[in-house]
Amino acid sequence: MTQIRFYEAENELNSDFINQIILTKQNPFPRNPVTSKDNLPEFCLGRTEEIGIIKNAIEKVSNDPGNKSAWIPINGDGGTGKSTIALYVYNKIRNGHSGDLDVDHIESAYINIPADPRYLTISYIYKKIIENLGDSPETYPYFLGFKFVNKLCEIIFNIEELREEFEEIFKDAWSNISSCDNYTQFLIKVKKKAPKFTNELIEFVHEYDYLIQSKIQLNLKYIQKLIELISGNKKVRRNACEFILGRNIKDEVEARDMIESFVKTTNLLFERSCLMVIMDNLENLSLEEKTFREFFKFLQAFRNNINNCLLLTIGSTKFWEFFRKAISMSEWNMIEGFKYEELSLISVSEEDASRILMRHMSEFWEKYGSDIPPIGKDRNYPFSKPSFRYIYEINDRNLRDTLKICNRIIEKFKESNQILYYKNLETSIYNLRPQSVGTYLFENEINFLLKFLAKFADRNNLSRKIENGLIRAFNVIKDNQEIKYLSNVEHEPPIKLDSGKICKPDVYLTLFGQKSILNLRKAEIQVKASFPTNPVKLSHVRSSIDILKEGKIQYLHFITLSPLENKILEELKKFKSRVGRITPLASEEPAYLVLLLSEFSKIFFRKEILDYDTYIGILKKIGIEIPELFEEIKKIPILDLSKPEEKQPTPSQPKQIPLPVTPTTPLKKIYNPKELERHLIELFELKGLIKKKQDIIDEMLKIAGSVSVINNSISSLQKLNKIQYSRSKPQGWSLKN
């Protein structure tokens, strides 16, 4: 087995034991990480705002004096946690962990929508709701009947006109059964002590229906069926259960009456109640106009007929976009008032994703490594926080795919009986970087390379490393060019000036001329890797300007990390058509420059000398377009030293060499979350309260390089207690007091 080097000496001593746990115990990560009713999430990190919105909606619905329902559509791409959010709240409610909600009672139902739009009906949804409640599909109606009969007798007793007769008829029976704690006790006592109780109660309700219905507002048939659920006659009980389960519903009208009666019953039993219905996987439905018409009609029916209910519909971004296009503006306005809020999910931040992945590892070590778990910086072994962030990013920030990849990594360790420790970003890049992405750099890689640059103290040595990298690149290009542009590539060849002084250009290129291969052109790429705060001095590049002036080169291009001082720019004005880039590399360009260093070529591409296409790609990222640049250099005339360049005979509209292509990313974009935090705080100081995270993202994308950077900054500021999301009114994001 490969020798593993841990951060902590104690872990190194216990390495054999720790490795055996990884190789022999259950995988810390799920093979198929899809949440469902049978695979409920225990935690839901990074979605505080969205969970808060759902909880607020539950409270609003349960406390609404008008008994109105509400709808929250949840949409997003696969793996963004749409089902996880809803099922997390569902799981909390089912397990009685909803004490932070200002409600008396919550019922919740989860429905996985089939592929057939014919199931988008109130009758289907009603049956699924009842089946979802209670411990099993067959038991909930009995629980409902038990609670209802207790409440009914209490209500009748409190009707002054009925109290005396109620006591006279039911005194003995009620004294025996009113103390029951559950349905089973109730049923046993009814059969033994009051066998006629059910029939007598039904007769009593029918006789005084006008008084009783004024208090409970349920139709007599529904009341009778609820009472029959506690009948001593098994057949009567069973028929009543079938009725409540909706097995005999004939049409949508009857289904609406049933669900309305059910909601009224729960409202009767509990002062402030809410029914939460989750309709998941709408993307299972075909994307046809008929589907969206049925969905629209269903939403209308739900809005018009069902009270005190929160409806969560979950579907892909594509389904939601098609639905919006399929209905007219007037139709959308009909259901807009029903909508509480729309949750359009984007991927969780890298910080939150890494917390989720680390939690999987911590639970694994708590379960299997209680005797000798890895400690300290190795506690996430065989991963690390940087490796988790990187794996998440290279999988398009799709948490589901990331969990699958982590599962496969562990399985490969088991198959080979060998463990690799992804202890930092460098080892993760080397072992996990997808080679199919070519020269594209992920944000974690960019930050890694920029940190290297920032810490590199010997700037002369850095310049030389970059020069050597450029020499390797141009030699590979020379050896593999289809059209012969490059004749020779040299590093610091001695060039004698007219004054007798010898100068050595950094990267010296000889190109074949336009008219013949003997009509050569010379070019220099001057490299200066000074710290960004140290401008390049004229004395540093004097020799390069001199050989340009004397016509010993026809083209001069600067690769710098800091600006050229004004004296240099003044000197170069005379040779504008012969000078390439004069601005420093910016944004992510310096990161790509570092890829030319052999040690990073090995890390990122697993070889010291790269191929033609890779070098072409890297050079393009730092503003050197090949072969376009070579074509322009070939066209530059040999300098006539007898006249200043500006006075040379030129066409009426001379064609000048354009500066190399500037990077596609705007130079002012921020790719470092820490740099963005100050701007975020300024935004909150200006706005005060921001309702949605999406509003923050939309605003910050003006200066931030990506959504991921913004999410990471928000997570960091939350962790530092500088900003907060509040569920209290007014709800939203703000600076923490």
C-alpha positions in Angstrom: 0.0 0.0 0.0 1.3 3.5 -0.8 2.9 5.3 2.1 0.6 8.1 3.2 2.1 11.2 4.8 -0.4 12.7 7.3 -0.3 16.2 8.7 -0.5 14.9 12.2 2.1 12.6 13.6 -0.5 10.6 15.6 -2.4 9.9 12.5 0.8 8.6 10.8 1.3 6.2 13.7 -2.3 4.9 13.3 -2.3 5.0 9.4 -2.7 1.2 8.9 -5.8 1.1 11.2 -7.3 4.3 9.6 -6.7 3.0 6.1 -8.3 -0.4 6.9 -11.5 1.4 8.0 -11.7 3.2 4.7 -11.1 0.0 2.7 -13.5 -2.3 4.6 -16.4 -0.2 5.9 -19.4 1.2 4.2 -18.7 4.1 1.7 -19.2 7.5 3.4 -20.9 8.8 0.3 -24.2 7.6 -1.2 -24.0 5.7 -4.5 -27.2 7.3 -5.7 -27.6 10.6 -3.7 -31.2 11.4 -4.7 -33.5 12.4 -1.9 -37.0 10.9 -1.8 -39.7 10.0 0.6 -37.8 6.7 1.3 -34.4 8.6 1.5 -35.1 11.7 3.6 -32.4 14.2 4.2 -31.1 14.6 7.8 -29.6 18.0 7.1 -29.8 20.8 4.5 -26.9 23.2 4.6 -26.7 26.4 2.7 -30.4 26.8 2.2 -31.3 28.9 5.3 -33.1 31.5 3.2 -35.2 29.1 1.2 -36.2 27.0 4.2 -37.1 30.2 6.0 -39.4 31.2 3.1 -41.3 27.8 3.3 -41.6 28.2 7.0 -43.0 31.7 6.7 -45.5 30.5 4.2 -46.7 27.7 6.5 -47.2 30.2 9.3 -49.1 32.6 6.9 -51.4 29.9 5.7 -52.2 28.5 9.1 -52.9 32.0 10.6 -54.8 33.4 7.6 -58.3 34.5 8.8 -59.5 34.1 5.3 -58.4 30.4 5.2 -56.4 31.1 2.0 -53.9 28.6 0.6 -50.5 29.5 -1.0 -48.3 28.1 -3.7 -44.5 28.0 -3.8 -43.0 26.8 -7.2 -39.5 25.5 -6.7 -37.4 25.2 -9.9 -33.7 24.7 -10.7 -31.3 22.4 -12.5 -30.6 18.9 -11.4 -28.6 18.5 -8.2 -29.4 22.0 -6.9 -31.4 20.6 -4.0 -35.0 21.2 -5.0 -36.3 18.0 -3.5 -33.9 18.1 -0.6 -35.2 21.5 0.7 -38.9 20.4 0.6 -38.2 16.9 2.0 -36.0 18.4 4.8 -39.0 20.5 5.9 -41.3 17.5 5.4 -39.0 15.3 7.5 -38.9 17.8 10.3 -42.7 18.1 10.4 -43.2 14.3 10.3 -40.8 13.8 13.2 -42.4 16.5 15.3 -39.4 18.9 15.0 -41.4 21.9 13.9 -41.5 23.6 17.3 -40.0 26.8 15.9 -43.2 27.4 13.8 -46.0 29.5 15.1 -48.7 26.9 14.3 -50.7 24.4 16.3 -50.7 21.5 13.9 -49.1 20.6 10.5 -49.9 17.7 8.2 -47.6 17.1 5.3 -47.8 14.9 2.2 -45.2 14.1 -0.4 -46.4 13.1 -3.9 -44.1 11.9 -6.7 -45.8 12.9 -9.9 -46.1 10.2 -12.6 -45.3 10.9 -16.3 -49.0 11.0 -17.3 -50.6 14.5 -17.1 -54.0 12.8 -16.5 -52.8 12.5 -12.9 -52.8 16.3 -12.5 -56.3 16.1 -10.8 -57.7 17.0 -7.4 -59.0 13.4 -7.0 -55.5 11.9 -7.5 -53.9 14.5 -5.3 -56.5 14.0 -2.5 -56.0 10.2 -2.5 -52.2 10.6 -2.3 -52.5 13.2 0.5 -54.6 10.8 2.7 -52.2 7.9 1.9 -49.3 10.0 2.9 -50.6 11.0 6.3 -50.2 8.8 9.4 -47.9 5.8 9.9 -49.5 3.9 7.0 -52.1 4.6 4.2 -54.7 2.6 6.1 -54.4 4.0 9.6 -54.8 7.8 9.3 -58.6 7.8 8.8 -59.1 6.0 12.1 -56.9 8.5 13.9 -59.0 11.3 12.3 -62.3 9.6 13.3 -61.1 9.2 16.9 -60.0 12.9 17.2 -63.2 14.1 15.4 -65.7 12.2 17.7 -64.0 13.6 20.8 -64.2 17.1 19.4 -67.8 16.6 18.2 -69.0 15.5 21.6 -67.2 18.4 23.2 -68.9 20.8 20.8 -72.4 19.3 21.3 -71.9 19.5 25.1 -71.2 23.2 24.8 -74.3 23.9 22.8 -76.7 25.0 25.5 -79.8 23.8 23.8 -78.4 20.2 23.4 -76.5 19.7 26.6 -79.3 18.3 28.7 -80.4 15.7 26.1 -76.8 14.8 25.3 -76.1 14.0 28.9 -79.3 12.0 29.2 -78.6 9.8 26.2 -74.8 9.5 26.3 -73.9 10.0 30.0 -72.9 6.4 30.7 -71.3 5.8 27.4 -69.3 9.0 27.3 -68.0 8.6 30.8 -66.5 5.3 29.7 -64.9 6.4 26.5 -64.0 10.1 27.0 -60.9 9.2 28.9 -59.3 7.2 26.1 -55.9 8.3 25.0 -55.9 6.6 21.5 -58.0 5.1 18.9 -57.4 1.5 20.0 -58.6 2.1 23.6 -61.5 4.1 22.2 -62.6 1.2 20.0 -62.3 -1.4 22.7 -64.4 0.6 25.1 -67.0 1.3 22.5 -67.4 -2.4 21.7 -67.5 -3.4 25.4 -69.2 -0.5 27.2 -71.2 1.3 24.6 -72.0 -0.9 21.5 -74.8 1.4 20.5 -72.8 4.6 20.9 -72.0 5.1 17.2 -75.5 4.6 15.8 -77.0 6.8 18.6 -74.5 9.6 18.0 -75.3 9.5 14.2 -79.0 9.7 14.9 -78.5 12.6 17.4 -76.5 14.5 14.7 -79.1 14.0 12.1 -81.9 15.1 14.5 -80.1 18.3 15.4 -78.1 18.9 12.2 -79.0 22.6 11.9 -77.5 23.4 15.3 -74.4 21.1 14.9 -73.6 22.1 11.4 -73.6 25.8 12.4 -70.7 25.0 14.6 -68.6 22.6 12.5 -69.7 23.4 8.9 -69.3 19.9 7.5 -71.9 18.1 5.4 -73.8 15.3 7.2 -72.5 12.5 5.0 -68.9 13.4 5.9 -69.8 13.7 9.6 -71.5 10.3 9.6 -68.5 8.6 7.9 -66.1 10.1 10.5 -68.3 8.8 13.3 -68.5 5.3 11.6 -64.7 5.1 11.8 -65.1 4.2 15.5 -68.0 1.8 15.0 -67.9 -1.6 16.7 -68.9 -3.1 13.4 -65.8 -4.0 11.4 -67.6 -3.8 8.0 -69.0 -0.3 8.8 -65.5 0.8 9.9 -63.9 -0.5 6.8 -66.5 1.2 4.5 -66.0 4.5 6.3 -62.2 4.2 5.9 -62.6 3.5 2.1 -64.7 6.6 1.9 -62.2 8.9 3.7 -59.4 7.4 1.6 -61.2 8.5 -1.5 -61.5 5.1 -3.0 -65.0 5.8 -4.2 -64.6 9.3 -5.7 -66.4 9.6 -9.0 -65.4 13.0 -10.3 -63.5 16.2 -9.7 -66.5 17.9 -8.1 -66.7 15.1 -5.4 -62.9 15.2 -5.0 -63.0 19.0 -4.3 -65.8 18.4 -1.7 -63.7 15.7 -0.1 -60.6 17.7 0.2 -62.5 20.7 1.4 -64.2 18.6 4.1 -60.8 17.1 5.1 -59.2 20.5 5.5 -62.2 21.8 7.5 -61.9 18.8 9.8 -58.3 19.5 10.6 -59.1 23.2 11.1 -61.9 22.1 13.5 -59.5 19.8 15.5 -56.6 22.3 15.6 -57.1 26.0 15.9 -54.2 27.0 13.6 -53.4 24.2 11.2 -51.8 23.8 7.8 -51.6 21.1 5.3 -48.3 21.1 3.3 -48.5 19.2 0.0 -45.3 18.6 -2.0 -45.7 17.7 -5.7 -42.2 16.6 -6.9 -40.6 15.7 -10.3 -42.9 17.6 -12.5 -40.2 17.2 -15.2 -41.5 13.6 -15.5 -44.4 15.0 -17.5 -44.0 15.4 -21.2 -43.3 19.0 -22.4 -46.4 19.3 -24.4 -49.0 22.0 -24.4 -51.6 19.6 -23.1 -49.5 19.0 -20.0 -49.2 22.6 -19.2 -52.9 23.3 -19.8 -53.7 20.5 -17.3 -51.2 21.9 -14.8 -52.7 25.3 -15.1 -56.3 24.0 -14.6 -55.0 22.0 -11.6 -53.5 25.1 -10.0 -56.7 27.0 -10.6 -58.8 24.3 -9.0 -56.4 24.1 -6.0 -56.5 27.8 -5.5 -60.3 28.0 -5.7 -61.3 24.9 -3.6 -58.6 24.2 -1.0 -58.0 26.3 2.1 -55.2 26.4 4.7 -52.9 24.5 2.4 -49.3 25.2 1.2 -48.6 23.7 -2.2 -45.0 23.1 -3.2 -44.5 22.2 -6.8 -41.0 21.0 -7.8 -39.7 20.9 -11.3 -36.7 21.5 -13.5 -35.9 25.0 -14.9 -36.8 23.7 -18.3 -40.3 22.6 -17.2 -40.9 26.0 -15.5 -39.8 27.9 -18.6 -42.1 25.9 -20.9 -45.0 26.3 -18.5 -44.5 30.1 -18.5 -44.5 30.2 -22.3 -47.5 27.9 -22.6 -50.0 30.1 -20.7 -51.0 33.6 -21.6 -50.3 36.7 -19.5 -54.0 36.9 -18.3 -53.8 33.2 -17.2 -50.6 33.9 -15.4 -52.2 36.8 -13.6 -55.0 34.4 -12.4 -52.5 32.3 -10.5 -50.0 35.0 -9.6 -52.0 35.9 -6.5 -52.0 32.3 -5.4 -48.2 32.2 -5.5 -46.5 33.0 -2.2 -42.9 33.2 -3.6 -41.0 31.5 -6.4 -37.8 29.7 -5.4 -35.4 29.5 -8.4 -32.4 27.5 -7.1 -28.8 27.9 -8.1 -26.0 25.7 -6.9 -25.0 26.1 -3.2 -21.7 27.9 -2.6 -18.4 25.9 -2.5 -18.3 26.7 1.2 -21.6 25.1 1.9 -20.9 22.2 -0.5 -17.7 21.4 1.3 -19.5 21.6 4.7 -22.0 19.0 3.4 -19.2 16.7 2.1 -17.2 17.1 5.4 -20.3 16.2 7.3 -20.5 12.9 5.4 -16.9 12.2 6.4 -17.4 13.2 10.1 -20.4 11.0 10.4 -18.4 8.1 8.8 -15.5 8.5 11.3 -17.9 8.9 14.3 -19.6 5.6 13.3 -16.5 3.5 12.4 -13.5 5.3 13.7 -14.6 6.0 17.3 -11.4 4.3 18.7 -8.8 6.0 16.5 -10.3 8.5 14.1 -8.0 10.8 12.1 -7.6 14.1 14.0 -6.6 17.7 13.4 -6.0 18.7 9.9 -6.5 15.1 8.7 -10.0 14.8 10.1 -11.6 14.6 6.6 -9.1 11.9 5.5 -8.8 10.7 2.7 -10.1 14.1 1.5 -9.6 17.7 2.7 -11.7 20.8 2.5 -9.7 22.2 -0.5 -10.2 18.9 -2.3 -14.0 18.9 -1.6 -14.3 22.4 -3.0 -12.3 21.4 -6.1 -14.3 18.3 -6.7 -17.5 20.3 -6.4 -16.3 22.9 -8.9 -15.0 20.5 -11.5 -18.4 18.8 -11.4 -20.2 22.0 -12.5 -21.1 22.7 -8.8 -23.7 19.9 -9.0 -23.8 18.5 -5.5 -25.5 15.2 -6.6 -22.7 14.5 -9.1 -20.1 15.5 -6.6 -21.4 13.0 -4.1 -21.4 10.3 -6.8 -17.8 11.1 -7.7 -16.7 10.9 -4.0 -18.4 7.6 -3.8 -16.5 6.3 -6.9 -13.2 7.6 -5.5 -13.7 5.5 -2.3 -14.8 2.5 -4.4 -11.6 2.7 -6.5 -9.5 2.8 -3.4 -11.2 -0.4 -2.3 -10.7 -2.1 -5.7 -7.0 -1.2 -5.8 -6.4 -1.7 -2.1 -4.6 1.6 -2.2 -5.5 5.0 -0.9 -4.5 8.4 -2.2 -4.7 11.3 0.2 -6.2 14.4 -1.4 -4.7 16.5 1.4 -4.5 19.8 -0.5 -5.5 21.5 -3.7 -2.2 20.6 -5.5 -2.6 16.8 -5.0 -6.3 17.2 -6.0 -5.5 19.0 -9.2 -2.8 16.5 -10.2 -5.0 13.4 -9.6 -8.5 14.7 -10.4 -8.2 17.5 -13.0 -10.2 16.4 -16.1 -7.8 16.5 -19.0 -10.7 17.0 -21.4 -11.0 20.7 -20.3 -7.7 21.5 -22.0 -6.3 24.9 -20.9 -9.4 26.0 -19.2 -8.8 26.9 -15.6 -11.3 26.5 -12.8 -11.6 29.2 -10.2 -9.9 27.2 -7.5 -7.0 26.6 -9.9 -6.8 30.3 -10.8 -6.7 31.2 -7.1 -4.1 28.6 -6.5 -1.9 29.9 -9.2 -2.4 33.6 -8.3 -1.5 32.7 -4.7 1.7 31.1 -5.9 2.6 34.3 -7.8 1.8 36.5 -4.9 4.2 34.5 -2.6 7.0 34.2 -5.1 9.7 36.5 -3.6 12.6 36.2 -6.1 11.0 38.1 -9.0 14.1 37.8 -11.2 14.0 34.1 -10.9 10.3 34.1 -11.7 11.0 36.1 -14.9 13.6 33.6 -15.9 11.2 30.7 -15.3 8.6 32.4 -17.5 11.1 33.0 -20.2 12.1 29.4 -20.2 8.5 28.4 -20.4 8.0 30.7 -23.4 11.1 29.3 -25.1 9.7 25.7 -24.7 6.3 26.9 -26.0 7.7 28.5 -29.1 10.0 25.7 -29.9 7.1 23.2 -29.8 5.2 25.6 -32.1 8.1 25.9 -34.4 8.5 22.1 -34.7 4.8 21.5 -35.3 3.7 24.5 -37.4 1.8 23.6 -40.6 2.7 27.0 -42.2 6.3 27.9 -41.7 6.3 31.1 -39.7 9.1 30.6 -37.1 12.6 30.1 -38.3 14.4 30.1 -34.9 13.7 30.6 -31.2 16.5 31.8 -28.9 16.8 32.7 -25.3 19.0 35.8 -24.6 21.2 35.6 -27.7 23.9 38.4 -27.7 22.9 41.2 -30.0 25.5 43.9 -30.7 24.2 47.5 -30.8 25.7 50.2 -33.0 27.4 51.6 -29.8 29.2 48.3 -29.4 27.1 47.4 -26.3 25.8 43.8 -26.2 22.2 43.3 -25.2 20.3 40.0 -24.7 16.6 39.9 -25.6 14.5 37.7 -23.3 12.7 35.6 -26.0 14.1 36.2 -29.4 12.0 35.0 -32.4 13.1 34.9 -36.0 10.3 34.7 -38.5 10.3 34.1 -42.2 9.5 37.2 -44.2 6.4 37.8 -46.3 8.1 37.8 -49.7 10.7 35.1 -49.3 12.1 32.9 -46.6 15.3 35.0 -46.7 13.4 38.2 -45.9 13.5 37.5 -42.1 11.7 39.4 -39.3 12.9 39.6 -35.7 10.8 39.9 -32.6 11.3 40.1 -28.9 9.0 39.2 -26.1 10.3 41.1 -23.0 9.3 39.5 -19.7 9.2 41.4 -16.4 7.5 39.6 -13.5 7.8 42.5 -10.9 5.3 42.8 -8.1 2.2 44.5 -9.3 3.0 47.5 -7.1 6.5 48.0 -8.6 6.3 49.7 -12.1 8.7 48.5 -14.8 11.5 51.1 -15.0 13.0 52.4 -18.3 16.4 51.2 -17.2 15.0 47.6 -17.0 14.0 47.6 -20.7 16.5 50.1 -22.2 18.2 47.5 -24.3 14.9 46.2 -25.8 14.0 49.7 -26.9 17.5 50.3 -28.3 17.4 47.2 -30.5 13.9 48.2 -31.7 15.2 51.7 -32.5 18.2 50.3 -34.5 16.0 48.0 -36.5 17.6 44.9 -35.0 14.0 43.7 -34.2 10.9 44.6 -36.1 8.5 43.9 -33.2 8.5 44.2 -29.4 5.9 42.7 -27.1 5.8 43.1 -23.3 4.6 40.4 -20.8 4.6 42.2 -17.4 2.8 41.9 -14.1 3.1 45.6 -13.3 2.6 48.7 -15.5 5.4 50.3 -17.6 6.5 53.7 -16.3 5.5 56.7 -18.4 9.1 57.2 -19.7 8.9 53.9 -21.5 5.5 54.7 -23.0 6.8 58.0 -24.3 9.8 56.3 -26.0 7.5 53.7 -27.6 5.1 56.2 -29.1 7.5 56.6 -32.1 7.2 52.9 -32.9 3.5 52.4 -32.3 3.0 50.1 -35.3 6.0 47.9 -34.1 4.9 47.4 -30.5 2.5 44.8 -29.2 1.1 44.7 -25.7 2.2 47.4 -23.3 -0.3 46.8 -20.5 0.3 44.4 -17.6 -1.5 41.1 -17.5 -4.6 41.3 -15.4 -7.5 39.4 -13.9 -6.9 35.7 -14.6 -4.2 36.2 -17.2 -1.3 35.8 -14.7 -2.7 32.5 -13.7 -2.4 31.2 -17.2 1.1 32.6 -17.5 2.1 30.4 -14.6 1.1 27.3 -16.5 4.2 27.8 -18.7 6.4 26.9 -15.7 7.5 23.3 -15.8 6.4 22.5 -12.3 2.9 23.6 -13.0 2.8 21.9 -16.4 3.4 18.7 -14.5 0.7 19.4 -12.0 -2.0 20.5 -14.5 -1.1 18.4 -17.5 1.1 15.7 -16.0 4.1 16.5 -18.3 6.8 19.1 -18.4 6.7 19.9 -22.2 3.2 20.4 -23.5 1.8 19.8 -26.9 1.2 22.3 -29.7 -2.5 22.9 -29.0 -2.0 23.3 -25.3 0.7 26.0 -25.8 -1.4 27.8 -28.4 -4.3 27.8 -25.9 -2.1 29.2 -23.0 -0.6 31.9 -25.2 -4.0 33.0 -26.4 -5.1 33.4 -22.7 -2.2 35.8 -22.1 -3.0 37.9 -25.2 -0.7 36.2 -27.8 -2.8 34.9 -30.7 -0.9 32.4 -32.9 -0.7 32.4 -35.9 -2.5 35.8 -36.3 0.4 37.6 -34.6 3.0 36.0 -36.8 1.0 37.1 -39.9 1.1 40.7 -38.7 4.8 40.6 -37.9 5.6 39.3 -41.4 4.0 42.4 -42.9 6.0 44.9 -40.9 8.5 46.7 -43.2 12.2 46.8 -42.4 12.8 50.0 -40.5 14.4 52.9 -42.6 16.8 54.4 -40.1 17.3 57.5 -42.3 13.8 58.8 -41.4 11.5 58.7 -38.4 8.9 55.9 -38.7 6.1 58.4 -38.8 7.4 60.0 -42.0 7.9 56.8 -44.0 5.8 56.6 -47.2 2.6 54.9 -46.2 -0.7 54.3 -47.9 -3.5 56.8 -47.2 -4.9 54.4 -44.6 -2.0 52.4 -43.2 -2.7 49.1 -41.6 -1.2 48.9 -38.1 -0.7 45.8 -36.1 -3.5 45.6 -33.5 -2.6 45.0 -30.0 -2.9 41.3 -29.1 -6.4 40.2 -28.1 -7.3 41.4 -24.7 -8.8 38.8 -22.3 -12.5 38.1 -22.7 -13.0 38.6 -19.0 -13.4 42.3 -18.1 -10.3 43.4 -16.3 -12.3 44.8 -13.3 -14.1 41.6 -12.6 -13.3 40.1 -9.1 -12.6 36.4 -8.8 -11.4 36.4 -5.2 -14.3 36.0 -2.7 -12.2 37.9 0.0 -11.8 40.9 -2.3 -15.6 40.9 -3.0 -16.6 40.9 0.7 -15.9 44.7 1.0 -18.1 45.4 -2.0 -20.9 43.2 -0.5 -20.8 45.2 2.8 -20.9 48.4 0.8 -24.0 47.1 -1.0 -25.7 46.3 2.3 -24.8 49.7 3.7 -26.5 51.3 0.7 -29.5 49.0 0.4 -30.1 48.2 4.1 -32.3 45.2 3.6 -32.2 42.8 0.5 -35.1 40.4 0.3 -33.7 37.6 -1.9 -30.2 36.2 -2.4 -30.9 36.4 -6.1 -31.1 40.2 -5.8 -27.7 40.2 -4.2 -26.3 38.0 -7.0 -27.8 40.2 -9.8 -26.3 43.3 -8.2 -22.8 41.9 -7.6 -22.5 40.2 -11.0 -21.6 43.7 -12.3 -18.2 43.4 -10.6 -17.9 39.7 -9.7 -16.5 37.1 -12.1 -19.0 34.4 -11.3 -22.0 33.4 -9.1 -19.7 31.0 -7.2 -17.5 33.8 -6.1 -20.6 35.7 -4.8 -22.0 32.7 -3.0 -18.6 32.0 -1.3 -18.4 35.7 -0.2 -21.9 35.6 1.2 -21.1 32.3 3.1 -17.9 33.8 4.4 -19.6 37.0 5.7 -22.3 34.9 7.4 -19.6 32.8 9.1 -17.9 36.0 10.3 -21.3 37.2 11.6 -21.1 40.3 9.4 -24.4 39.6 7.5 -27.5 37.6 8.4 -30.7 36.3 7.0 -33.7 37.0 9.1 -37.1 35.3 9.0 -38.6 38.0 11.2 -40.5 40.8 9.6 -39.2 42.5 7.5 -37.7 39.3 6.1 -34.4 39.3 4.2 -30.6 39.8 4.2 -28.9 42.6 6.1 -25.8 43.7 7.9 -25.6 42.2 11.4 -25.9 44.8 14.2 
